[in-house]
């Protein structure tokens, strides 16, 4: 893989270009798009054309940047030169593509050995950079797995999320934590595996409650021998790996053997374990006989919105389903969105042996090749037309349709609340992004500020932010804390906005003069029957409502007139005076429904007690309070558990343990004399001196 990072070349490509072309991908909508004026469009084409001349005809990935250095789009190509040349020819099929070209100020390229490698790199970069014009997965939560550890004599069974750094066997993905919890609960009944941490295990002197209720075999106190326990773990591993029938046959034979020997209690235990295993399999909504391991992707489109429903099947069992709502341009077809989702979905998780799709996609063989490369084994990707696999896809598509219908209904209700909120505060149109701020502290200590965000999709938790209040703010000064939080927030907004990267200083050509690229006027047909860039595309602004803005349309602060004035001054200083600001003061005796609102240009007012907007505001305020106080408690807990010895250079775990064992407490260490510290076993003179100087200097 070879990187090619170039600054913008000054020279343009020759008018005569290669005839071989690749169709351009249609990007997703951009947030806060500006008009692609003819001057800006010409400038963007010139930038792209300057890069196209020097590109090799190899597969690779390209990135398009605006003037602020933000990534606009990430794409892959079988032939980089042909793909970028197509942009330089002005092959803009939609206004969104025209705007993207107009915003482009720089490009970067990475060549790869194969197109499959380019596809893998593209999906990785899209998830990392989240370019505004790409199809983006909105659900960034990792999927849960079951971990059967392999770094301990007595393997632990546990839920797991995130990177797989711990040695062991991972089984999944599961669609939800609830599905993992239910499965682990049944497996504990069946195989009596421990779920405790290693530190808890090492410090046990008698069995815990799980042993008493027959959820654990008690390896910590040798209620079961380690070899026998490892045998149970091996059975659980076989069951989760798909060899469930073998495990059940073994348990059934042992139950029969125990019954014949009149060991009825032992036979009953085997019976209960068999029942637990049956519960794991019978508790699924759908089970398959012909499909052992597969992920099923089905997409539905309604009102320009997309929903991708994913079902996970492992060991002939349904391990749940998850609905994803990707951000995509309305001009894209369901097959194009589905292909992008599948490519990105396996960026951080291993693909199964079979991937079933509801729609045939153009690059289905390329996707299969890329997934096979990632998994180091063959992965089949297909869109079935009949049989059991088709039934699975049809069931998933039905769920996608129902999930999208529910989502649209919820959005309609949320939009009505936003409309009521805008009307209550005299706004011309409903706010798309509402930011609510609250602070939390105890007598000024561990002070934090919290910002929650709401939009048409409800609470946008990926946009929540916390602010650690600096120690310079006077303890207990709520006005100063609110001032600091808003100052940092709007200063960042002002920095991110900067000069408009897509605003061109070029004026439209006088007298109707047409702009030309490569000798071909814009608005006319291009060589090879290429569709023209319509000039009206440069003058239409199709800012899509689905793009969530980064700048608030309404700011709400929890507090009275003092907080309002502090927030108003900061917002005015940092260019936020155009954003409506509302402060909420709690009613008498802090009773709900009696809140007083402060706004610029209006006397303090109240809303009718049964106004839907009032209920919505209370939900927003309560969420902000929950988020702020939760962050404060987490910070306070971290500070409480912080040991001053950790701040002393040269004090590691062993010397810290030696000091605590010798003196008992940190306060005793702090009061100790240098001679006493030097007599501590395991502590040398240099360390003792460092500890003494640290506490005395403090």
Secondary structure, 3 states (H helix, E strand, C coil): CEEEECCCCCCCCCCCCCCCCCCCCCCCCCCCCCCCCHHHHHHHHHHHHHHHCCCCCCCEEEEEECCCCCEEEEEEECCHHHHHHHHHCCCCCCHHHHHHHHHCCEEEEEECCCHHHHHHHHHHHHHHHCCCCCCECCCCCCCEEEEEECCCCCCEEEEECCCCCCCEEEEEEECCHHHHHHHHHHHHHHHCCECCCHHHHHCCCCCCHHHHCCCCCCHHHCCCCHHHHHHHHHHHHHHHCCCHHHHHHHHHHHHHHHHHCCCHHHHHHHHHHHHHHHHHHHCCCCECCCCCCEEEEEEEEECCEEEEEEEEEECCEEEEEEEECCECCCCCCHHHHHHHHHHHHCCCCCCCCEEEECCCCCCHHHHHHHHHHHHCCCCEEECCCCHHHHHHHHHHHHHHHHHHHHHHHHHHHHHHHHHHHHHHCCCCCCCCCEEEEEEEEECCEEEEEEEEEEECCEECHHHCEEEECCCCCCCCCHHHHHHHHHHHHHHHHHHHHCCCCCCCCCCCCHHHCCCEECCEECCCCEHHHECCCCHHHHCCCCCCCCCCCCCCCEEEEECCHHHHHHHHHHHHHCCCCCCEEEEEECCHHHCCCCCEEEECCEEEECCCCCCHHHHHHHHHHHHHHHHHHHHHHHHHHHHHHCCHHHHCCCCCHHHHHHHHHHHCCHHHHHHCCHHHHHCCCCCCHHHHHHHHHHHHHC
